[in-house]
Amino acid sequence: EKDEPGEEVRITYRELLELTCRLGNTLKRQGVKRGDRVTIYMPPCPLAVASMLACARIGAVHAVVFAGFSAESLADRIRD
């Protein structure tokens, strides 16, 4: 569900799986491998969910950060 009332995005499990696999392959092509750390900086949406699942699928450790933090606070979260 989006921030605006009444607006939502619906995807099927199949669509989520396909998106997750495509993102996982993209991460691998970019050199991300098992045990690497990935920070996901996106608003809550189906793509963010697929990104987390893609990291888990290839064995990369992921952390999720959202907007609304100061630059310093955001940098601290990413370093952690």
N, C-alpha and C positions, 0 to 999 in steps of 0.2 A: 504494500500500500504506500502510495506517495504522500508527501506532506500536505497536498491539497485534499480536502475532504471529498470523497467520492471518486477519486482517481486511483486506479490500481492497475498493476501489470500482472497478467496471469500467464504462466508458462507450464508446460507439461513436464513430467519427469524425464521424458525422452528428450525434450528440448534442453532441459538443464544438463542432462548427461552429454549431449552433443556439444554444448557450449563449454562444459567442463573439460572435455577431451581436447577441444580445439585450443583452449587456453593453456592446458597442460603441455601440449605440443609446442605452442608458441614459447612458453617459458623454457622448455628444453632447448629449443633452437637458439634462445638467447643465452644459453650456457648455465641455466639454473639446474642444479642436480640435487640428489638426495643429501639432506643435511644442511643445505644452504639456507640462509635466512632471507625472507621476503617480507617487506612491509607493504600492506595494502592500504592505500589512501583513497577511499572512494565513499560516496554517499551510500546509505543502505539501499540496495537494489538487487535484482536478480543477478546482475553481472558481478557484484561484490560477493554474493554467495557462491557463484561458479568459480570465482577467483580463489576463494578459500578452499573449495573442494579440489580445484586443480593443484594447488600447493600440496594438499594432503595426498593426492593421488600420485604425485611424483616424489613424495617424501621430503619436501622442503618445509621447513618450519616457518610459519607465517604469524605476523602480528597485524592487527587491524587498528588503524587510527582514523579518527573522523575530524572534520573541520570544526572550528570553534575554539581551538586551542591557540595560545600565542605561539609565535615562531619558536621561542626558546623551549616552551613546554612540549611542542611537537618534536623538536630535535631531541629532547631528553627521552621521550617515549620511543622514538625510532632507535636511538642508541641502546636503550634497554633491551 
